[in-house]
Amino acid sequence: MPRVDERDVARQEADVACRRCGTVVGVRKNSVSQTSIQWRGDAATTCTELAERRAAGLHPALVPRCQALTESIDEAVRDGLVPIE
């Protein structure tokens, strides 16, 4: 049986909605430079930016990030909605 890190169990993801399209992701910050994002649903269709890139012929897995979502997460961290653990 895999070992469970109790610190991971205790940490909660904060829901953050993208200010551009409203896609909601779970976010956890373990340090200033590290951000964990858990997509809820099919990001390729719910995220406007990823959908636009897919329509342009790019595979969503090759898109490094959604800029609007990154900015939304940064704002949530500044506002204290996503604590740095």
C-alpha positions, 0 to 999 in steps of 0.5 A: 500500500502506498505511503500517505503523507499526512501533510497532503491530506491536511492541505486543502485546495482553494477553488479559484475561478478564471476571471476570463472564462470562469473555469474553476480549478483547485489551487494549492501553494506549497511555496512562493514559487510552487503552485499545484493546479487541479483542473476540474472538468475538461480544461480543453473545452472549459478554458477559453484560452486553451480552446482557442489554441486548440482551434488554431491547431495546437494540442492543449497539452503543449500549451504551457499555461493559460495566462488569464488563469495564471493572473487569476491565481496570482490575484487570489494569492495576493488577496489571501484566498490561496494560502502559502503552506 
